[in-house]
């Protein structure tokens, strides 16, 4: 994905929360707080699952869903 703005936006949004926020892409798991991890993984047109665990998980899920939608990325928030 060449959309650097989306990667920075996703990482900055994730870093506002204490919860663990992990993106699953097929059999890879990437911490979305890591810009480098996102650069090597995010590709437009693919679908991803987002796993959020922690004290502010509900707020984090809402914010992450919003930022992924803003950048037209197909992400399913997984509820455990």
PyMOL Python script that loads the backbone (N, CA, C, O; Angstrom):
from pymol import cmd

cmd.read_pdbstr("""\
ATOM      1  N   UNK A   1       0.854  -1.177   0.000  1.00  0.00           N
ATOM      2  CA  UNK A   1       0.000   0.000   0.000  1.00  0.00           C
ATOM      3  C   UNK A   1       0.897   1.236   0.000  1.00  0.00           C
ATOM      4  O   UNK A   1       1.848   1.328   0.776  1.00  0.00           O
ATOM      5  N   UNK A   2       0.585   2.160  -0.863  1.00  0.00           N
ATOM      6  CA  UNK A   2       1.421   3.357  -0.940  1.00  0.00           C
ATOM      7  C   UNK A   2       0.820   4.519  -0.172  1.00  0.00           C
ATOM      8  O   UNK A   2       1.335   5.636  -0.222  1.00  0.00           O
ATOM      9  N   UNK A   3      -0.267   4.260   0.539  1.00  0.00           N
ATOM     10  CA  UNK A   3      -0.928   5.336   1.261  1.00  0.00           C
ATOM     11  C   UNK A   3      -0.300   5.530   2.634  1.00  0.00           C
ATOM     12  O   UNK A   3      -0.799   5.033   3.644  1.00  0.00           O
ATOM     13  N   UNK A   4       0.802   6.263   2.645  1.00  0.00           N
ATOM     14  CA  UNK A   4       1.528   6.499   3.901  1.00  0.00           C
ATOM     15  C   UNK A   4       0.659   7.207   4.931  1.00  0.00           C
ATOM     16  O   UNK A   4       0.773   6.941   6.127  1.00  0.00           O
ATOM     17  N   UNK A   5      -0.203   8.101   4.477  1.00  0.00           N
ATOM     18  CA  UNK A   5      -1.064   8.839   5.400  1.00  0.00           C
ATOM     19  C   UNK A   5      -1.971   7.888   6.172  1.00  0.00           C
ATOM     20  O   UNK A   5      -2.199   8.078   7.366  1.00  0.00           O
ATOM     21  N   UNK A   6      -2.486   6.873   5.501  1.00  0.00           N
ATOM     22  CA  UNK A   6      -3.364   5.899   6.163  1.00  0.00           C
ATOM     23  C   UNK A   6      -2.590   5.137   7.235  1.00  0.00           C
ATOM     24  O   UNK A   6      -3.094   4.928   8.339  1.00  0.00           O
ATOM     25  N   UNK A   7      -1.369   4.724   6.914  1.00  0.00           N
ATOM     26  CA  UNK A   7      -0.556   3.960   7.861  1.00  0.00           C
ATOM     27  C   UNK A   7      -0.241   4.798   9.096  1.00  0.00           C
ATOM     28  O   UNK A   7      -0.355   4.313  10.222  1.00  0.00           O
ATOM     29  N   UNK A   8       0.151   6.037   8.894  1.00  0.00           N
ATOM     30  CA  UNK A   8       0.463   6.920  10.015  1.00  0.00           C
ATOM     31  C   UNK A   8      -0.792   7.178  10.840  1.00  0.00           C
ATOM     32  O   UNK A   8      -0.740   7.160  12.070  1.00  0.00           O
ATOM     33  N   UNK A   9      -1.913   7.415  10.176  1.00  0.00           N
ATOM     34  CA  UNK A   9      -3.179   7.678  10.857  1.00  0.00           C
ATOM     35  C   UNK A   9      -3.600   6.477  11.716  1.00  0.00           C
ATOM     36  O   UNK A   9      -4.016   6.647  12.862  1.00  0.00           O
ATOM     37  N   UNK A  10      -3.492   5.276  11.162  1.00  0.00           N
ATOM     38  CA  UNK A  10      -3.867   4.058  11.884  1.00  0.00           C
ATOM     39  C   UNK A  10      -2.979   3.877  13.108  1.00  0.00           C
ATOM     40  O   UNK A  10      -3.473   3.600  14.201  1.00  0.00           O
ATOM     41  N   UNK A  11      -1.682   4.032  12.931  1.00  0.00           N
ATOM     42  CA  UNK A  11      -0.739   3.853  14.029  1.00  0.00           C
ATOM     43  C   UNK A  11      -0.954   4.893  15.128  1.00  0.00           C
ATOM     44  O   UNK A  11      -0.956   4.563  16.314  1.00  0.00           O
ATOM     45  N   UNK A  12      -1.136   6.154  14.722  1.00  0.00           N
ATOM     46  CA  UNK A  12      -1.347   7.212  15.714  1.00  0.00           C
ATOM     47  C   UNK A  12      -2.647   6.991  16.487  1.00  0.00           C
ATOM     48  O   UNK A  12      -2.699   7.221  17.695  1.00  0.00           O
ATOM     49  N   UNK A  13      -3.690   6.548  15.796  1.00  0.00           N
ATOM     50  CA  UNK A  13      -4.961   6.273  16.467  1.00  0.00           C
ATOM     51  C   UNK A  13      -4.785   5.143  17.471  1.00  0.00           C
ATOM     52  O   UNK A  13      -5.246   5.247  18.608  1.00  0.00           O
ATOM     53  N   UNK A  14      -4.124   4.070  17.063  1.00  0.00           N
ATOM     54  CA  UNK A  14      -3.913   2.921  17.944  1.00  0.00           C
ATOM     55  C   UNK A  14      -3.107   3.310  19.185  1.00  0.00           C
ATOM     56  O   UNK A  14      -3.364   2.808  20.280  1.00  0.00           O
ATOM     57  N   UNK A  15      -2.142   4.195  19.011  1.00  0.00           N
ATOM     58  CA  UNK A  15      -1.279   4.582  20.119  1.00  0.00           C
ATOM     59  C   UNK A  15      -1.979   5.449  21.167  1.00  0.00           C
ATOM     60  O   UNK A  15      -1.402   5.722  22.220  1.00  0.00           O
ATOM     61  N   UNK A  16      -3.205   5.882  20.900  1.00  0.00           N
ATOM     62  CA  UNK A  16      -3.965   6.645  21.896  1.00  0.00           C
ATOM     63  C   UNK A  16      -4.554   5.733  22.972  1.00  0.00           C
ATOM     64  O   UNK A  16      -5.045   6.206  23.997  1.00  0.00           O
ATOM     65  N   UNK A  17      -4.500   4.420  22.731  1.00  0.00           N
ATOM     66  CA  UNK A  17      -5.146   3.465  23.634  1.00  0.00           C
ATOM     67  C   UNK A  17      -4.133   2.574  24.336  1.00  0.00           C
ATOM     68  O   UNK A  17      -3.047   2.309  23.822  1.00  0.00           O
ATOM     69  N   UNK A  18      -4.519   2.116  25.530  1.00  0.00           N
ATOM     70  CA  UNK A  18      -3.653   1.191  26.273  1.00  0.00           C
ATOM     71  C   UNK A  18      -3.867  -0.244  25.827  1.00  0.00           C
ATOM     72  O   UNK A  18      -3.007  -1.096  26.050  1.00  0.00           O
ATOM     73  N   UNK A  19      -4.995  -0.522  25.206  1.00  0.00           N
ATOM     74  CA  UNK A  19      -5.313  -1.884  24.785  1.00  0.00           C
ATOM     75  C   UNK A  19      -4.330  -2.396  23.735  1.00  0.00           C
ATOM     76  O   UNK A  19      -3.703  -1.621  23.012  1.00  0.00           O
ATOM     77  N   UNK A  20      -4.216  -3.715  23.673  1.00  0.00           N
ATOM     78  CA  UNK A  20      -3.459  -4.372  22.615  1.00  0.00           C
ATOM     79  C   UNK A  20      -4.334  -4.369  21.360  1.00  0.00           C
ATOM     80  O   UNK A  20      -5.489  -4.793  21.410  1.00  0.00           O
ATOM     81  N   UNK A  21      -3.796  -3.900  20.250  1.00  0.00           N
ATOM     82  CA  UNK A  21      -4.551  -3.840  18.999  1.00  0.00           C
ATOM     83  C   UNK A  21      -3.717  -4.544  17.934  1.00  0.00           C
ATOM     84  O   UNK A  21      -2.653  -4.070  17.537  1.00  0.00           O
ATOM     85  N   UNK A  22      -4.230  -5.689  17.483  1.00  0.00           N
ATOM     86  CA  UNK A  22      -3.469  -6.541  16.573  1.00  0.00           C
ATOM     87  C   UNK A  22      -4.276  -6.793  15.308  1.00  0.00           C
ATOM     88  O   UNK A  22      -5.459  -7.128  15.364  1.00  0.00           O
ATOM     89  N   UNK A  23      -3.618  -6.627  14.173  1.00  0.00           N
ATOM     90  CA  UNK A  23      -4.230  -6.857  12.872  1.00  0.00           C
ATOM     91  C   UNK A  23      -3.833  -8.240  12.388  1.00  0.00           C
ATOM     92  O   UNK A  23      -2.649  -8.578  12.361  1.00  0.00           O
ATOM     93  N   UNK A  24      -4.822  -9.040  12.005  1.00  0.00           N
ATOM     94  CA  UNK A  24      -4.534 -10.369  11.474  1.00  0.00           C
ATOM     95  C   UNK A  24      -4.701 -10.330   9.972  1.00  0.00           C
ATOM     96  O   UNK A  24      -5.767  -9.981   9.464  1.00  0.00           O
ATOM     97  N   UNK A  25      -3.645 -10.689   9.261  1.00  0.00           N
ATOM     98  CA  UNK A  25      -3.660 -10.765   7.806  1.00  0.00           C
ATOM     99  C   UNK A  25      -3.258 -12.185   7.444  1.00  0.00           C
ATOM    100  O   UNK A  25      -2.079 -12.534   7.500  1.00  0.00           O
ATOM    101  N   UNK A  26      -4.231 -13.000   7.076  1.00  0.00           N
ATOM    102  CA  UNK A  26      -4.021 -14.426   6.837  1.00  0.00           C
ATOM    103  C   UNK A  26      -3.384 -15.036   8.076  1.00  0.00           C
ATOM    104  O   UNK A  26      -4.034 -15.077   9.121  1.00  0.00           O
ATOM    105  N   UNK A  27      -2.144 -15.513   8.013  1.00  0.00           N
ATOM    106  CA  UNK A  27      -1.549 -16.142   9.192  1.00  0.00           C
ATOM    107  C   UNK A  27      -0.536 -15.249   9.893  1.00  0.00           C
ATOM    108  O   UNK A  27       0.244 -15.724  10.718  1.00  0.00           O
ATOM    109  N   UNK A  28      -0.541 -13.952   9.570  1.00  0.00           N
ATOM    110  CA  UNK A  28       0.374 -13.004  10.212  1.00  0.00           C
ATOM    111  C   UNK A  28      -0.391 -12.123  11.190  1.00  0.00           C
ATOM    112  O   UNK A  28      -1.544 -11.762  10.953  1.00  0.00           O
ATOM    113  N   UNK A  29       0.265 -11.785  12.286  1.00  0.00           N
ATOM    114  CA  UNK A  29      -0.317 -10.891  13.283  1.00  0.00           C
ATOM    115  C   UNK A  29       0.589  -9.686  13.437  1.00  0.00           C
ATOM    116  O   UNK A  29       1.785  -9.827  13.692  1.00  0.00           O
ATOM    117  N   UNK A  30       0.017  -8.494  13.280  1.00  0.00           N
ATOM    118  CA  UNK A  30       0.812  -7.267  13.308  1.00  0.00           C
ATOM    119  C   UNK A  30       0.260  -6.320  14.363  1.00  0.00           C
ATOM    120  O   UNK A  30      -0.943  -6.061  14.406  1.00  0.00           O
ATOM    121  N   UNK A  31       1.139  -5.807  15.211  1.00  0.00           N
ATOM    122  CA  UNK A  31       0.759  -4.787  16.178  1.00  0.00           C
ATOM    123  C   UNK A  31       0.546  -3.493  15.398  1.00  0.00           C
ATOM    124  O   UNK A  31       1.485  -2.975  14.793  1.00  0.00           O
ATOM    125  N   UNK A  32      -0.687  -2.963  15.406  1.00  0.00           N
ATOM    126  CA  UNK A  32      -0.947  -1.769  14.602  1.00  0.00           C
ATOM    127  C   UNK A  32      -0.304  -0.511  15.174  1.00  0.00           C
ATOM    128  O   UNK A  32      -0.335   0.542  14.538  1.00  0.00           O
ATOM    129  N   UNK A  33       0.273  -0.609  16.357  1.00  0.00           N
ATOM    130  CA  UNK A  33       1.006   0.532  16.899  1.00  0.00           C
ATOM    131  C   UNK A  33       2.378   0.644  16.246  1.00  0.00           C
ATOM    132  O   UNK A  33       3.084   1.634  16.439  1.00  0.00           O
ATOM    133  N   UNK A  34       2.754  -0.375  15.473  1.00  0.00           N
ATOM    134  CA  UNK A  34       4.041  -0.402  14.777  1.00  0.00           C
ATOM    135  C   UNK A  34       3.874   0.045  13.336  1.00  0.00           C
ATOM    136  O   UNK A  34       3.271  -0.659  12.527  1.00  0.00           O
ATOM    137  N   UNK A  35       4.411   1.220  13.016  1.00  0.00           N
ATOM    138  CA  UNK A  35       4.315   1.726  11.648  1.00  0.00           C
ATOM    139  C   UNK A  35       5.019   0.776  10.680  1.00  0.00           C
ATOM    140  O   UNK A  35       4.513   0.524   9.587  1.00  0.00           O
ATOM    141  N   UNK A  36       6.169   0.253  11.066  1.00  0.00           N
ATOM    142  CA  UNK A  36       6.910  -0.654  10.197  1.00  0.00           C
ATOM    143  C   UNK A  36       6.098  -1.905   9.884  1.00  0.00           C
ATOM    144  O   UNK A  36       6.067  -2.359   8.740  1.00  0.00           O
ATOM    145  N   UNK A  37       5.443  -2.461  10.897  1.00  0.00           N
ATOM    146  CA  UNK A  37       4.605  -3.638  10.679  1.00  0.00           C
ATOM    147  C   UNK A  37       3.487  -3.361   9.693  1.00  0.00           C
ATOM    148  O   UNK A  37       3.174  -4.201   8.849  1.00  0.00           O
ATOM    149  N   UNK A  38       2.890  -2.194   9.796  1.00  0.00           N
ATOM    150  CA  UNK A  38       1.814  -1.823   8.881  1.00  0.00           C
ATOM    151  C   UNK A  38       2.333  -1.648   7.452  1.00  0.00           C
ATOM    152  O   UNK A  38       1.680  -2.075   6.500  1.00  0.00           O
ATOM    153  N   UNK A  39       3.494  -1.026   7.301  1.00  0.00           N
ATOM    154  CA  UNK A  39       4.058  -0.818   5.971  1.00  0.00           C
ATOM    155  C   UNK A  39       4.268  -2.139   5.237  1.00  0.00           C
ATOM    156  O   UNK A  39       4.067  -2.220   4.025  1.00  0.00           O
ATOM    157  N   UNK A  40       4.674  -3.173   5.975  1.00  0.00           N
ATOM    158  CA  UNK A  40       4.973  -4.445   5.332  1.00  0.00           C
ATOM    159  C   UNK A  40       3.746  -5.321   5.143  1.00  0.00           C
ATOM    160  O   UNK A  40       3.835  -6.376   4.515  1.00  0.00           O
ATOM    161  N   UNK A  41       2.605  -4.906   5.673  1.00  0.00           N
ATOM    162  CA  UNK A  41       1.433  -5.771   5.667  1.00  0.00           C
ATOM    163  C   UNK A  41       0.217  -5.210   4.949  1.00  0.00           C
ATOM    164  O   UNK A  41      -0.454  -5.935   4.215  1.00  0.00           O
ATOM    165  N   UNK A  42      -0.079  -3.932   5.148  1.00  0.00           N
ATOM    166  CA  UNK A  42      -1.326  -3.375   4.614  1.00  0.00           C
ATOM    167  C   UNK A  42      -1.298  -3.271   3.097  1.00  0.00           C
ATOM    168  O   UNK A  42      -0.388  -2.679   2.515  1.00  0.00           O
ATOM    169  N   UNK A  43      -2.307  -3.854   2.469  1.00  0.00           N
ATOM    170  CA  UNK A  43      -2.462  -3.769   1.019  1.00  0.00           C
ATOM    171  C   UNK A  43      -3.937  -3.505   0.746  1.00  0.00           C
ATOM    172  O   UNK A  43      -4.802  -4.204   1.276  1.00  0.00           O
ATOM    173  N   UNK A  44      -4.224  -2.524  -0.059  1.00  0.00           N
ATOM    174  CA  UNK A  44      -5.621  -2.229  -0.394  1.00  0.00           C
ATOM    175  C   UNK A  44      -6.245  -3.436  -1.072  1.00  0.00           C
ATOM    176  O   UNK A  44      -5.591  -4.146  -1.836  1.00  0.00           O
ATOM    177  N   UNK A  45      -7.509  -3.657  -0.784  1.00  0.00           N
ATOM    178  CA  UNK A  45      -8.222  -4.744  -1.430  1.00  0.00           C
ATOM    179  C   UNK A  45      -8.211  -6.030  -0.619  1.00  0.00           C
ATOM    180  O   UNK A  45      -9.044  -6.906  -0.850  1.00  0.00           O
ATOM    181  N   UNK A  46      -7.300  -6.162   0.312  1.00  0.00           N
ATOM    182  CA  UNK A  46      -7.290  -7.334   1.178  1.00  0.00           C
ATOM    183  C   UNK A  46      -8.238  -7.097   2.341  1.00  0.00           C
ATOM    184  O   UNK A  46      -8.567  -5.957   2.670  1.00  0.00           O
ATOM    185  N   UNK A  47      -8.672  -8.186   2.957  1.00  0.00           N
ATOM    186  CA  UNK A  47      -9.495  -8.028   4.162  1.00  0.00           C
ATOM    187  C   UNK A  47      -8.693  -8.497   5.367  1.00  0.00           C
ATOM    188  O   UNK A  47      -7.877  -9.415   5.278  1.00  0.00           O
ATOM    189  N   UNK A  48      -8.942  -7.855   6.472  1.00  0.00           N
ATOM    190  CA  UNK A  48      -8.181  -8.103   7.688  1.00  0.00           C
ATOM    191  C   UNK A  48      -9.125  -8.257   8.862  1.00  0.00           C
ATOM    192  O   UNK A  48     -10.278  -7.829   8.816  1.00  0.00           O
ATOM    193  N   UNK A  49      -8.613  -8.876   9.918  1.00  0.00           N
ATOM    194  CA  UNK A  49      -9.355  -8.946  11.173  1.00  0.00           C
ATOM    195  C   UNK A  49      -8.572  -8.170  12.215  1.00  0.00           C
ATOM    196  O   UNK A  49      -7.344  -8.241  12.265  1.00  0.00           O
ATOM    197  N   UNK A  50      -9.286  -7.432  13.044  1.00  0.00           N
ATOM    198  CA  UNK A  50      -8.652  -6.632  14.085  1.00  0.00           C
ATOM    199  C   UNK A  50      -9.054  -7.187  15.442  1.00  0.00           C
ATOM    200  O   UNK A  50     -10.239  -7.312  15.751  1.00  0.00           O
ATOM    201  N   UNK A  51      -8.051  -7.520  16.246  1.00  0.00           N
ATOM    202  CA  UNK A  51      -8.273  -8.067  17.584  1.00  0.00           C
ATOM    203  C   UNK A  51      -7.869  -7.006  18.604  1.00  0.00           C
ATOM    204  O   UNK A  51      -6.738  -6.519  18.582  1.00  0.00           O
ATOM    205  N   UNK A  52      -8.788  -6.647  19.496  1.00  0.00           N
ATOM    206  CA  UNK A  52      -8.520  -5.603  20.490  1.00  0.00           C
ATOM    207  C   UNK A  52      -8.796  -6.154  21.884  1.00  0.00           C
ATOM    208  O   UNK A  52      -9.890  -6.648  22.155  1.00  0.00           O
ATOM    209  N   UNK A  53      -7.806  -6.069  22.766  1.00  0.00           N
ATOM    210  CA  UNK A  53      -7.944  -6.555  24.141  1.00  0.00           C
ATOM    211  C   UNK A  53      -7.346  -5.534  25.090  1.00  0.00           C
ATOM    212  O   UNK A  53      -6.242  -5.039  24.861  1.00  0.00           O
ATOM    213  N   UNK A  54      -8.065  -5.217  26.148  1.00  0.00           N
ATOM    214  CA  UNK A  54      -7.504  -4.320  27.149  1.00  0.00           C
ATOM    215  C   UNK A  54      -8.549  -3.471  27.828  1.00  0.00           C
ATOM    216  O   UNK A  54      -9.746  -3.616  27.581  1.00  0.00           O
ATOM    217  N   UNK A  55      -8.082  -2.574  28.694  1.00  0.00           N
ATOM    218  CA  UNK A  55      -8.984  -1.789  29.537  1.00  0.00           C
ATOM    219  C   UNK A  55      -9.859  -0.793  28.774  1.00  0.00           C
ATOM    220  O   UNK A  55     -10.936  -0.429  29.244  1.00  0.00           O
ATOM    221  N   UNK A  56      -9.406  -0.355  27.611  1.00  0.00           N
ATOM    222  CA  UNK A  56     -10.199   0.602  26.826  1.00  0.00           C
ATOM    223  C   UNK A  56     -10.555   0.020  25.456  1.00  0.00           C
ATOM    224  O   UNK A  56     -10.609   0.735  24.456  1.00  0.00           O
ATOM    225  N   UNK A  57     -10.796  -1.289  25.436  1.00  0.00           N
ATOM    226  CA  UNK A  57     -11.030  -2.006  24.178  1.00  0.00           C
ATOM    227  C   UNK A  57     -12.228  -1.473  23.396  1.00  0.00           C
ATOM    228  O   UNK A  57     -12.149  -1.337  22.176  1.00  0.00           O
ATOM    229  N   UNK A  58     -13.330  -1.171  24.070  1.00  0.00           N
ATOM    230  CA  UNK A  58     -14.525  -0.714  23.344  1.00  0.00           C
ATOM    231  C   UNK A  58     -14.267   0.603  22.627  1.00  0.00           C
ATOM    232  O   UNK A  58     -14.646   0.766  21.467  1.00  0.00           O
ATOM    233  N   UNK A  59     -13.624   1.541  23.314  1.00  0.00           N
ATOM    234  CA  UNK A  59     -13.306   2.829  22.695  1.00  0.00           C
ATOM    235  C   UNK A  59     -12.310   2.632  21.549  1.00  0.00           C
ATOM    236  O   UNK A  59     -12.416   3.270  20.502  1.00  0.00           O
ATOM    237  N   UNK A  60     -11.350   1.747  21.765  1.00  0.00           N
ATOM    238  CA  UNK A  60     -10.338   1.485  20.736  1.00  0.00           C
ATOM    239  C   UNK A  60     -10.976   0.868  19.496  1.00  0.00           C
ATOM    240  O   UNK A  60     -10.634   1.237  18.373  1.00  0.00           O
ATOM    241  N   UNK A  61     -11.902  -0.072  19.695  1.00  0.00           N
ATOM    242  CA  UNK A  61     -12.576  -0.710  18.552  1.00  0.00           C
ATOM    243  C   UNK A  61     -13.313   0.333  17.715  1.00  0.00           C
ATOM    244  O   UNK A  61     -13.232   0.325  16.486  1.00  0.00           O
ATOM    245  N   UNK A  62     -14.028   1.224  18.385  1.00  0.00           N
ATOM    246  CA  UNK A  62     -14.791   2.250  17.676  1.00  0.00           C
ATOM    247  C   UNK A  62     -13.868   3.172  16.887  1.00  0.00           C
ATOM    248  O   UNK A  62     -14.133   3.475  15.723  1.00  0.00           O
ATOM    249  N   UNK A  63     -12.788   3.615  17.517  1.00  0.00           N
ATOM    250  CA  UNK A  63     -11.856   4.533  16.854  1.00  0.00           C
ATOM    251  C   UNK A  63     -11.148   3.856  15.691  1.00  0.00           C
ATOM    252  O   UNK A  63     -10.954   4.466  14.639  1.00  0.00           O
ATOM    253  N   UNK A  64     -10.760   2.594  15.874  1.00  0.00           N
ATOM    254  CA  UNK A  64     -10.045   1.887  14.811  1.00  0.00           C
ATOM    255  C   UNK A  64     -10.969   1.601  13.638  1.00  0.00           C
ATOM    256  O   UNK A  64     -10.549   1.705  12.485  1.00  0.00           O
ATOM    257  N   UNK A  65     -12.225   1.242  13.909  1.00  0.00           N
ATOM    258  CA  UNK A  65     -13.186   0.995  12.832  1.00  0.00           C
ATOM    259  C   UNK A  65     -13.347   2.263  11.998  1.00  0.00           C
ATOM    260  O   UNK A  65     -13.415   2.212  10.770  1.00  0.00           O
ATOM    261  N   UNK A  66     -13.404   3.389  12.684  1.00  0.00           N
ATOM    262  CA  UNK A  66     -13.567   4.684  12.008  1.00  0.00           C
ATOM    263  C   UNK A  66     -12.365   5.007  11.114  1.00  0.00           C
ATOM    264  O   UNK A  66     -12.540   5.424   9.969  1.00  0.00           O
ATOM    265  N   UNK A  67     -11.155   4.819  11.627  1.00  0.00           N
ATOM    266  CA  UNK A  67      -9.959   5.174  10.857  1.00  0.00           C
ATOM    267  C   UNK A  67      -9.753   4.218   9.676  1.00  0.00           C
ATOM    268  O   UNK A  67      -9.316   4.650   8.610  1.00  0.00           O
ATOM    269  N   UNK A  68     -10.057   2.940   9.846  1.00  0.00           N
ATOM    270  CA  UNK A  68      -9.935   2.007   8.715  1.00  0.00           C
ATOM    271  C   UNK A  68     -10.964   2.347   7.642  1.00  0.00           C
ATOM    272  O   UNK A  68     -10.647   2.329   6.453  1.00  0.00           O
ATOM    273  N   UNK A  69     -12.196   2.658   8.051  1.00  0.00           N
ATOM    274  CA  UNK A  69     -13.245   3.020   7.088  1.00  0.00           C
ATOM    275  C   UNK A  69     -12.878   4.298   6.341  1.00  0.00           C
ATOM    276  O   UNK A  69     -13.116   4.410   5.138  1.00  0.00           O
ATOM    277  N   UNK A  70     -12.300   5.258   7.054  1.00  0.00           N
ATOM    278  CA  UNK A  70     -11.904   6.537   6.454  1.00  0.00           C
ATOM    279  C   UNK A  70     -10.930   6.321   5.299  1.00  0.00           C
ATOM    280  O   UNK A  70     -10.934   7.071   4.323  1.00  0.00           O
ATOM    281  N   UNK A  71     -10.097   5.288   5.421  1.00  0.00           N
ATOM    282  CA  UNK A  71      -9.092   5.004   4.395  1.00  0.00           C
ATOM    283  C   UNK A  71      -9.508   3.846   3.483  1.00  0.00           C
ATOM    284  O   UNK A  71      -8.680   3.285   2.765  1.00  0.00           O
ATOM    285  N   UNK A  72     -10.802   3.493   3.518  1.00  0.00           N
ATOM    286  CA  UNK A  72     -11.364   2.450   2.655  1.00  0.00           C
ATOM    287  C   UNK A  72     -10.629   1.120   2.759  1.00  0.00           C
ATOM    288  O   UNK A  72     -10.374   0.460   1.752  1.00  0.00           O
ATOM    289  N   UNK A  73     -10.295   0.736   3.978  1.00  0.00           N
ATOM    290  CA  UNK A  73      -9.642  -0.550   4.211  1.00  0.00           C
ATOM    291  C   UNK A  73     -10.662  -1.506   4.805  1.00  0.00           C
ATOM    292  O   UNK A  73     -11.414  -1.141   5.708  1.00  0.00           O
ATOM    293  N   UNK A  74     -10.684  -2.723   4.297  1.00  0.00           N
ATOM    294  CA  UNK A  74     -11.661  -3.722   4.712  1.00  0.00           C
ATOM    295  C   UNK A  74     -11.187  -4.446   5.963  1.00  0.00           C
ATOM    296  O   UNK A  74     -10.348  -5.344   5.892  1.00  0.00           O
ATOM    297  N   UNK A  75     -11.734  -4.047   7.115  1.00  0.00           N
ATOM    298  CA  UNK A  75     -11.322  -4.637   8.387  1.00  0.00           C
ATOM    299  C   UNK A  75     -12.544  -5.073   9.167  1.00  0.00           C
ATOM    300  O   UNK A  75     -13.509  -4.324   9.320  1.00  0.00           O
ATOM    301  N   UNK A  76     -12.483  -6.302   9.657  1.00  0.00           N
ATOM    302  CA  UNK A  76     -13.555  -6.826  10.512  1.00  0.00           C
ATOM    303  C   UNK A  76     -13.043  -6.796  11.940  1.00  0.00           C
ATOM    304  O   UNK A  76     -11.995  -7.366  12.243  1.00  0.00           O
ATOM    305  N   UNK A  77     -13.782  -6.131  12.814  1.00  0.00           N
ATOM    306  CA  UNK A  77     -13.414  -6.084  14.229  1.00  0.00           C
ATOM    307  C   UNK A  77     -13.924  -7.385  14.864  1.00  0.00           C
ATOM    308  O   UNK A  77     -15.119  -7.678  14.824  1.00  0.00           O
ATOM    309  N   UNK A  78     -13.017  -8.149  15.442  1.00  0.00           N
ATOM    310  CA  UNK A  78     -13.368  -9.439  16.028  1.00  0.00           C
ATOM    311  C   UNK A  78     -13.726  -9.246  17.500  1.00  0.00           C
ATOM    312  O   UNK A  78     -12.966  -8.666  18.276  1.00  0.00           O
ATOM    313  N   UNK A  79     -14.898  -9.746  17.857  1.00  0.00           N
ATOM    314  CA  UNK A  79     -15.315  -9.690  19.260  1.00  0.00           C
ATOM    315  C   UNK A  79     -15.077 -11.055  19.875  1.00  0.00           C
ATOM    316  O   UNK A  79     -15.530 -12.070  19.346  1.00  0.00           O
ATOM    317  N   UNK A  80     -14.377 -11.078  20.977  1.00  0.00           N
ATOM    318  CA  UNK A  80     -14.068 -12.352  21.623  1.00  0.00           C
ATOM    319  C   UNK A  80     -15.054 -12.669  22.717  1.00  0.00           C
ATOM    320  O   UNK A  80     -14.941 -13.709  23.366  1.00  0.00           O
TER     321      UNK A  80
END
""", "prot")
cmd.dss("prot")
cmd.show_as("cartoon", "prot")
cmd.util.cbc("prot")
cmd.orient("prot")
